Amino acid sequence: MLTLTCPCCGVTAEETEFSPGGEAHLSRFGPGSSDSDYESYMFNRKNPRGVHFERWRHAYGCGKWFLAARCTLTLEVFGTYRAQTTEPPTEILAKIKARRPEWEGLK
């Protein structure tokens, strides 16, 4: 069971209080994009073994969206941060690198 902390209201709870929203930090393509760019955005998602960045919504709390960094193998949560953040905070990246030295970062 995952335990997440909502960075918006500060509540720490089990994952059942939250709703997953898929992969974080995606490049969205607007009007005029090619069919392959749109197809890639709509259907191609990473499904890594290891560190992954995801969107979550505090469904039974404040209702706000936020982002989380976690390991898909161990369910370890490295940290959560506000959805308006365009890149993971340096302290979360440092925590990941400290626990997973072989991790190569966002690709």
Order of alpha helices (4+ residues) and beta strands (2+ residues): beta-beta-beta-alpha-beta-beta-beta-alpha
